[in-house]
Amino acid sequence: MSNRLFQGVIHQMRDAIDRTIGVIDETSVVIACSELGRIGEVNENITSEALSASNVFVVNGYTYKAFGGRPRAEYAVFVSGSDPEAARYASLLAVSLGSIKQYYDEKYDRNNFIKNVILDNILPGDIYLKARELRFNSEVSRVCMLIKVQNKSDISAYDVIQNLFPDKNKDFVININETDIALVKEIHANITTKDLDKLASSIVDTLGSEFYTHCVVGIGTVVNNIKDLPHSFKEAQIALEVGKVFDTERPVVSYDNLGIARLIYQLPTTLCEAFLKEVFKKGSIDSLDHETLFTIQRFFENNLNVSETSRKLFVHRNTLVYRLEKIKKITGLDLRNFEDAIVFKVALMVKKYLSSNPVKF
């Protein structure tokens, strides 16, 4: 609990209460006071038994009321005087500061709790106990998004995202490291993947257009129980990693829409290397130049249609046919044949995957 927060409240109340007021901690040190010069003083006359009392008590002309913690309080307010009015002031201050402390402690603990959950830093058996202690709803639909900032900016992306999701009881924005920010968002049960993509796109657009901060967003799957949040977070990480390898132009990548890329990413590298050796003759795929690979890409994008591809490439149809024949001669695969085209497409993705030095989560 920040001492500055207590001092801020005391400062605001000093005009309404025409007396010296303040707060001491459990070691009897004055941590906030309407008379700034007294901050740091130690009141040796306050005993631990006094801080355990539930009622107001008077010591050396000051009325005290403990708050924040049971059985022994963490703090006590004090008001100059020993009359009934001083007792009322002390009681009111204790209730106010106690409520403020509880609110801020819950806010901090909840964010810290969610961070520990998604990073697997808390035992599964302790999750429900802590959730119950924090009055945290464990069984609602939530999704994890991972926002990776790609360029440095004077604007804090963390602050921007917090402002985009101000409901601190339902949405949690968590700093993972210098570039990664996790968003754990509570959602309606009928929300779709398309809706989540739009939400993530709005984050990318806001950071990019208004604050010139470029980022990419990975989206995990929706989970209905707090214990499954780590899975959603890992899926968001995988979505970003797979997107970096296979879809470098997409700013938003959803784990639900990874397709065959997810399957390739989960394969052992030794199996991928064996597959490439089986499909291609020795070094045949490496002998394809940039222009040939670009032609292949356009051919796939146009559904293996020779006429449409030649038109998009601004080349004669016979020129494209010649290039495809050349590819067949080098690799042994005829891309005009559907089965050969599938094998070649998958092999290119596997090659790209191996070249990326994949990181496993």
C-alpha positions, 0 to 999 in steps of 0.5 A: 500500500503506497504511503502517498495514497494515505497522504493524499487522503489526509491532505484533502481532509485536513481542511474539513477536520480542523485538527491534526490528523494522520496515519501510523504503520504497525511499527508506530511510525507516522507515514502520513500527517496533516503536519508534514514535518511529523512524517517519519516520527516514531510514537513509542507509546503505541503498543502492539496490544493497542493496535489489536484493539477494535475500539478507539483508544487515547494515548498522550492526548491523541485518539487512535483507531486501528484499521487494515488487518486482523487480528493485529491491524497494519495501520492506525489513524490518529486525531488530536484530542481525547473528546467524543468528537475526536473519537468520531473523526478517528472512526470515520477516517479508519473506515474511509482509509480501510476501504481505500486500502482494501480496494487498492490491495484487491486491485493489485492482488488481482492483477498479480494473481492473474499474472501468476495464473497465466505464467503457471507460477501458481499451483492448480490447487491454490488457484481456486483458494486465491480466487475465492479470497479475492472474490474473483469469478472463476467460471466466466468466459475469458480469452488471452491476447498477447500484444507484442510491440515491434518498435519503441515509442515515447508513448507507453503501449501498456497505458494506452491498452489500459485506457482502452479496457478501463473495467479493472474488475473484468479486464486485466492488462499485464506487463510480461516484459519490455515488448509483450503485454497480456490482455485477459478479457472477460467476454460474452459466451456467444462471442465469435472468433471474428469478433475477437479479430475485430477487437484485436485489430482495433488495438493494432489500429489505435496504437498504430494510427494514433500513437505510431506504435506498431504491434502484432496481436496473438489470440488464444482460444476462449476458456470458461474456467480460470484454471485454463487461462494458461492454455489460452496464453500459451496459444496466443504465444504460439499464434504469434510465433507461427504467424511470424513464420508463415504469415509475416504480413498479418498483424492479428493471428488467432490460434483458431485460424492457424490451419496447417501451419499449426500442424507443421509447427508441432512436428519435430524438426527431425521429422520435417527434415526427413520429409524434405529429403523424401520430397525433393532431390538433394538440394533441388529446392535450394536451386530455385531462384527468387523469381521462380519462387515468386511465380510458384507463390502467384500460381498457388494464389490463383488456384493453379490457374495458368491463364489467370496467373500469367495475366497477373504476372504480365507474362505470356501463357507459354512463358509460365508453362515453360517455368512450370516445366522447369520446376518439374524438371528440377524438383520432380513435381508438376505443380499443375497436378493437384496432388503434386501442388499440395506436396510442394505447398506443404514442403515450402511451409516446412522449409520456411519453418525450419529456416526460422529456428522455431521456438517451442512453448 
